């Protein structure tokens, strides 16, 4: 998920995840909220076909019926938590070949989860129960639905000795106004690998995953830190993953503290220093601790893998951005990390900053991996006339998933705390 105005293409996040809100009503019942920009795309032909061809078209209607049976906020909250978690597990099961496929759409597809979730959030946003729902309560239901349907609350590792722990994150599809058919291979990878065990040179390793939204505001409100803070001290390796450049993988060496303003999935732009807690101690740059040399040297798949060192900075004492192929210079101000100035750079920056603030820089390998852009097949590139899937599209996604698995296997070998 890369966007650098200087020279890189779009590759990729924010909706407000409001956590810790009081459950008791604080005001009179509020009217239903309008559908968001993301939710409005749901009615287009391609999302409806994706839902229908995966069997996920039943998710939002079933959820709406369960909500209608709720006679109190507490009951509604239990419905949201249970059905949000059920959606995540259903998407993981489908991706990993368990249970019915629900249709002819390839099982590795991440898009049914994305569009079904939006159907559910729209139901919550427009629901007006007889018992009344305050704005605070509606926000809490939306937050809990997001967290539970993204795998954020189901990251659990076995207690068995000798089993390493890996945390991997992906993203929703994005740039949907350009092509509403888009899939994100990082999200597909997260579904394919969640809860799986891989065999490494040092023994087994368990992978747990989550998928983050492509919305600036969620990140500003701490969704990354809330999800990762408890996990990082317990894992042997983490990697954030997003879609990046055409035809290549990149291990991003350096992450920058800058948002470049490219619109998110709500068509919201943010151009500013990445907002974090304790900004007085905020560095302009953070670095990967993934074993990039070993990853680049290993035969992990058909796409080349690069140790990507370029950044864009304003040099100390300067005023204009400069591209630095070999990383930032002392005292410079970030304008793009190796992963750009969009939400892929931001998740890498936030995750590695959290690693460092937890005192784990020297003991925990972690950083960001960009996948190749997931491309449709030749003759299926026009969003207006193209189909939602094709054999080359599926093959590309499967190859990317397999190569991420191989990269993670190489990266975690030799680690351990």
C-alpha positions in Angstrom: 0.0 0.0 0.0 2.3 2.6 -1.3 1.8 6.2 -2.2 4.7 8.6 -2.8 3.9 11.7 -4.7 7.5 12.0 -5.7 7.6 8.9 -7.9 6.0 5.8 -6.5 2.5 4.5 -7.4 -0.4 4.0 -5.2 -0.2 1.0 -3.0 -2.0 1.1 1.0 -5.6 3.6 5.8 -8.7 5.5 8.9 -13.1 5.2 10.1 -13.0 6.0 13.7 -12.6 3.0 16.0 -13.9 4.4 19.2 -12.7 2.3 22.1 -13.6 2.3 25.8 -16.8 4.2 25.5 -19.4 4.0 28.3 -22.2 1.6 27.6 -24.9 3.5 29.5 -26.9 6.1 27.5 -25.5 9.6 27.9 -28.1 11.4 25.8 -31.5 11.0 24.2 -31.8 8.4 21.4 -30.1 9.6 18.2 -31.3 9.2 14.6 -29.8 6.7 12.3 -26.5 7.9 10.6 -26.1 8.1 6.9 -24.1 5.5 5.0 -20.4 6.2 4.7 -18.5 6.7 1.4 -17.3 3.1 1.7 -20.7 1.7 2.4 -22.3 3.6 -0.5 -20.0 1.6 -2.9 -21.6 -1.6 -1.7 -24.6 -1.2 -4.0 -22.5 -1.3 -7.2 -22.7 -4.4 -9.4 -19.2 -5.8 -8.7 -19.4 -5.9 -4.9 -22.9 -7.5 -5.2 -21.5 -10.1 -7.6 -18.5 -10.8 -5.3 -20.9 -11.3 -2.3 -23.3 -13.5 -4.3 -20.5 -15.7 -5.8 -19.0 -16.3 -2.3 -22.2 -16.9 -0.4 -21.5 -13.8 1.7 -24.6 -12.1 0.4 -26.5 -13.6 3.3 -24.3 -12.0 6.0 -25.7 -8.5 6.3 -29.4 -9.7 6.1 -28.9 -12.3 8.8 -27.1 -9.8 10.9 -29.9 -7.3 10.5 -32.5 -9.9 11.7 -30.4 -10.6 14.7 -30.1 -6.9 15.6 -33.9 -6.5 15.3 -34.3 -9.2 17.9 -32.2 -7.4 20.4 -34.3 -5.8 23.1 -31.5 -3.8 24.8 -28.1 -2.2 24.1 -26.5 -5.1 26.0 -28.1 -7.7 23.8 -27.2 -5.7 20.7 -23.6 -5.5 21.8 -23.5 -9.3 22.2 -24.9 -9.7 18.7 -22.3 -7.4 17.2 -19.4 -9.1 19.0 -20.6 -12.6 18.2 -21.4 -12.0 14.5 -18.3 -9.9 13.9 -16.1 -12.7 15.1 -18.2 -15.2 13.2 -17.6 -13.2 9.9 -13.8 -13.2 10.5 -13.8 -16.9 11.2 -16.0 -17.6 8.2 -13.6 -15.7 5.9 -10.6 -17.5 7.4 -12.2 -20.9 7.0 -13.2 -20.2 3.4 -9.7 -19.0 2.5 -8.2 -22.2 4.1 -10.5 -24.6 2.5 -12.8 -25.4 5.4 -16.6 -25.6 5.0 -18.6 -24.8 1.9 -17.2 -22.4 -0.7 -20.6 -20.8 -1.0 -20.1 -20.1 -4.7 -17.6 -20.3 -7.6 -15.4 -17.3 -6.4 -11.9 -18.5 -5.6 -11.5 -19.3 -2.0 -8.3 -17.2 -1.7 -10.4 -14.0 -2.3 -10.3 -11.4 0.4 -13.1 -9.2 -1.0 -16.1 -11.1 0.4 -14.9 -10.2 4.0 -14.5 -6.6 3.1 -17.9 -6.1 1.4 -19.8 -8.2 3.9 -18.3 -6.2 6.8 -19.5 -3.0 5.1 -23.0 -4.5 4.8 -22.9 -5.1 8.5 -21.6 -1.6 9.5 -24.3 0.0 7.3 -27.0 -2.0 9.2 -25.6 -0.7 12.5 -25.4 2.8 11.2 -29.0 2.9 10.0 -30.6 0.8 12.8 -33.2 2.6 15.0 -34.3 0.2 17.8 -37.3 0.8 19.9 -35.3 1.1 23.1 -33.3 4.0 21.6 -29.6 4.2 20.7 -27.3 7.2 21.5 -24.5 8.3 19.2 -22.1 7.0 21.8 -23.7 3.6 21.9 -23.8 3.4 18.1 -20.1 4.3 17.9 -19.3 1.6 20.4 -21.2 -1.0 18.4 -19.4 0.0 15.2 -16.0 -0.2 17.0 -16.7 -3.6 18.3 -17.9 -4.8 15.0 -14.7 -3.6 13.3 -12.4 -5.1 15.9 -14.1 -8.5 15.9 -14.5 -8.8 12.2 -10.8 -8.0 11.5 -9.2 -10.6 13.7 -7.9 -8.1 16.2 -9.4 -9.9 19.2 -8.6 -13.4 18.2 -4.8 -13.3 18.2 -3.9 -16.3 20.4 -0.8 -18.4 20.5 -0.3 -22.0 21.8 1.6 -22.4 25.1 3.6 -25.4 23.7 7.3 -25.1 24.1 9.4 -24.7 21.0 6.7 -23.1 18.9 7.7 -19.7 17.6 5.1 -16.9 17.3 4.6 -14.7 14.3 2.3 -11.7 13.9 1.3 -10.6 10.4 -1.1 -7.8 9.4 -2.8 -7.0 6.0 -5.1 -4.3 4.6 -8.5 -3.9 3.0 -8.8 -3.3 -0.7 -8.4 0.4 -1.6 -8.5 2.9 -4.5 -12.0 1.5 -5.1 -13.1 4.6 -7.0 -10.5 3.8 -9.6 -11.7 0.1 -9.8 -14.3 -1.2 -7.4 -13.2 -4.8 -8.3 -9.8 -4.4 -6.5 -8.6 -7.1 -4.2 -5.7 -6.6 -1.7 -3.2 -9.5 -1.6 -2.1 -8.5 1.9 -5.6 -9.1 3.2 -5.8 -12.3 1.3 -2.5 -13.4 2.8 -3.7 -12.6 6.3 -6.8 -14.8 5.8 -4.8 -17.6 4.2 -2.2 -17.7 7.1 -4.3 -16.9 10.2 -3.9 -19.7 12.8 -1.6 -21.7 10.6 1.7 -23.4 11.6 4.7 -23.3 9.3 7.8 -25.4 9.5 11.0 -23.5 9.8 14.7 -24.5 10.0 14.3 -24.1 13.8 11.0 -26.0 14.2 7.3 -25.0 14.0 6.0 -21.4 14.1 2.4 -20.3 14.5 1.1 -17.3 12.5 -1.7 -15.0 13.8 -3.1 -12.2 11.7 -5.4 -9.2 11.5 -6.6 -7.0 8.7 -6.6 -3.2 9.0 -8.8 -0.5 7.4 -7.6 1.9 4.8 -8.8 5.0 6.7 -6.6 7.8 8.2 -8.8 8.4 11.2 -8.7 4.9 12.6 -4.9 5.1 12.7 -5.0 8.5 14.4 -7.2 7.0 17.0 -4.8 4.2 17.8 -6.2 1.0 16.2 -2.6 -0.2 15.4 -1.3 0.3 18.9 -4.4 -1.1 20.6 -4.0 -4.3 18.5 -0.2 -4.7 18.7 0.8 -3.4 22.2 -0.1 -6.6 24.0 1.2 -8.9 21.3 4.7 -7.5 20.5 6.3 -8.6 23.8 5.0 -12.1 23.2 6.0 -12.8 19.6 9.3 -13.8 17.9 8.7 -11.8 14.7 6.1 -9.4 13.3 5.6 -8.0 9.8 3.1 -5.6 8.5 2.2 -6.3 4.9 0.6 -4.3 2.1 0.4 -4.0 -1.7 3.2 -2.0 -3.2 4.9 -1.9 -6.6 4.3 -3.8 -9.8 6.1 -7.1 -10.2 8.3 -7.1 -7.0 8.4 -7.5 -3.3 10.2 -4.9 -1.1 11.5 -5.2 2.4 11.2 -1.5 3.5 14.3 -0.5 5.4 13.1 2.9 6.8 9.7 4.3 7.7 8.9 8.0 7.9 6.8 10.1 10.2 4.8 11.8 7.4 1.3 11.5 5.9 1.3 12.5 2.3 -2.4 13.2 1.8 -3.5 10.5 -0.7 -7.2 9.9 -0.2 -8.3 6.9 1.9 -11.3 4.7 1.5 -13.6 7.4 2.8 -12.0 9.9 0.3 -10.4 11.7 3.2 -7.0 13.3 2.8 -4.4 13.9 5.6 -1.2 15.8 5.0 0.7 16.1 8.3 3.1 14.5 10.7 1.8 11.1 11.8 -0.1 11.8 15.0 1.2 9.6 17.9 1.1 9.7 21.7 4.0 11.6 23.2 4.8 13.6 20.1 7.7 15.3 21.9 9.7 12.1 21.7 8.6 11.1 18.2 11.4 10.3 15.8 11.3 11.3 12.2 12.4 7.8 11.1 12.2 4.2 12.3 13.9 1.2 10.9 13.2 -2.4 10.1 14.7 -5.1 12.2 13.7 -7.9 9.8 16.6 -9.9 8.5 16.4 -8.2 5.1 19.7 -9.6 3.7 18.6 -13.1 4.4 15.2 -12.6 3.0 16.5 -11.0 -0.3 19.0 -13.8 -0.8 16.5 -16.7 -0.3 14.6 -18.3 -3.2 11.1 -17.5 -2.0 9.1 -17.4 -5.2 8.7 -16.1 -8.7 8.7 -12.3 -7.8 12.1 -10.7 -7.1 12.5 -9.4 -3.5 14.5 -6.1 -2.9 16.0 -4.5 0.2 14.4 -1.1 -0.4 16.4 1.7 1.1 15.2 4.9 -0.6 13.4 7.6 1.3 12.3 11.2 0.7 13.5 13.8 3.2 13.9 17.5 3.8 17.6 17.7 4.8 18.7 19.4 8.0 18.6 23.2 7.3 16.8 22.7 4.0 13.3 23.5 2.7 12.7 21.2 -0.3 12.2 17.4 -0.4 15.1 15.3 -1.7 15.1 11.6 -2.6 17.8 9.7 -0.8 18.5 6.3 -2.4 20.4 5.1 0.6 18.2 6.3 3.5 17.8 9.4 5.5 20.6 11.8 6.5 21.2 13.0 10.1 18.7 15.6 11.3 16.4 15.4 8.3 12.6 15.6 8.3 10.6 12.8 6.8 8.5 13.2 3.7 8.3 9.6 2.6 9.6 6.3 4.0 10.7 3.5 1.8 7.0 2.4 1.8 5.8 5.9 0.7 3.7 8.4 2.6 0.4 6.5 2.7 -1.0 4.0 5.3 1.5 1.2 4.5 4.3 3.5 5.6 2.2 4.6 8.6 1.5 1.1 9.8 5.1 0.2 9.5 6.1 3.4 11.3 3.6 2.9 14.1 4.4 -0.8 14.6 8.2 -0.2 14.7 7.9 2.9 16.9 5.8 0.8 19.3 8.5 -1.9 19.2 11.1 0.7 20.1 9.0 2.3 22.9 8.5 -1.2 24.4 12.3 -1.6 24.5 12.3 -4.4 21.9 14.4 -2.9 19.1 17.4 -5.1 19.7 15.4 -8.3 20.4 12.4 -8.4 18.1 12.6 -8.7 14.3 9.9 -6.6 12.8 9.1 -4.3 9.8 7.2 -4.0 6.6 6.9 -6.1 3.4 5.4 -4.8 0.3 3.8 -7.3 -2.1 3.5 -6.9 -5.9 0.5 -5.1 -7.2 -2.3 -7.7 -7.8 -3.1 -7.4 -11.4 -6.1 -8.7 -13.5 -5.4 -10.8 -16.6 -4.7 -9.4 -20.0 -8.0 -8.2 -21.5 -9.6 -7.7 -18.1 -8.1 -4.4 -17.1 -11.1 -2.1 -17.9 -13.2 -1.6 -14.7 -16.2 -0.7 -16.8 -16.3 -3.9 -18.9 -14.0 -6.4 -17.0 -15.1 -9.3 -14.9 -14.6 -9.5 -11.1 -12.1 -12.3 -11.5 -10.0 -14.3 -14.0 -7.5 -17.2 -14.0 -4.4 -14.9 -14.1 -5.8 -12.7 -11.3 -6.3 -15.8 -9.1 -2.9 -17.2 -10.0 -1.2 -13.9 -9.1 -2.9 -13.8 -5.8 -2.0 -17.4 -4.9 1.6 -16.9 -5.9 1.8 -13.7 -3.7 0.3 -15.5 -0.7 2.7 -18.4 -1.2 5.7 -16.1 -1.4 4.8 -14.1 1.7 4.6 -17.5 3.6 8.0 -18.3 2.3 9.4 -14.9 3.2 8.1 -15.2 6.7 9.5 -18.7 7.0 13.0 -17.4 6.1 12.7 -14.4 8.3 11.7 -16.3 11.5 14.4 -18.9 11.2 17.2 -18.2 13.6 15.1 -15.9 15.8 13.9 -16.5 19.4 13.9 -14.7 22.7 
